[in-house]
Amino acid sequence: MPIRLVDPGGFFLLVAGQVPLQRPEVLGAPLMEALVRAARGAFDFVLLDVPPVLPVADTILMQDLLDGFLLVARSRSTPREAILEAIGRLRPEKVVGVVLNDHREYEHSYSSRAYERYGMVYGPRSASAGRKRR
């Protein structure tokens, strides 16, 4: 598996392949530890895209090798309970944040409409919104 430069982007990529592991415990083995250590020595930042926490144990086995996890959850799709369960399976000091992707704001959300009656305006103001009343 050669390391290749992704251009445009200017970063290097090492892919693991498509074949599922027959023995997931190798992810926490000395060979994987050596790979991560070598990557840390060669690059400023090393990011690993690991499998989902809930359906497989692979990610949990790698906790000792990694500095931290950013948990990624899909907005309005991933149940809150699944997020809490995933965080619960990882060591608390290893969870450095949660990324909410695919978020879409409702055009007329409750928060934007509810505050209008208190004189608060969010988002682009209309031309008349900035004028003073006489």
Secondary structure as UniProt FT lines:
FT   STRAND          4..6
FT   TURN            7..10
FT   STRAND          11..13
FT   HELIX           24..28
FT   HELIX           30..42
FT   TURN            53..55
FT   HELIX           58..61
FT   TURN            62..65
FT   STRAND          69..74
FT   TURN            75..77
FT   HELIX           80..89
FT   HELIX           92..94
FT   STRAND          95..101
FT   TURN            107..108
FT   HELIX           110..114
FT   HELIX           116..118
FT   TURN            127..130
//
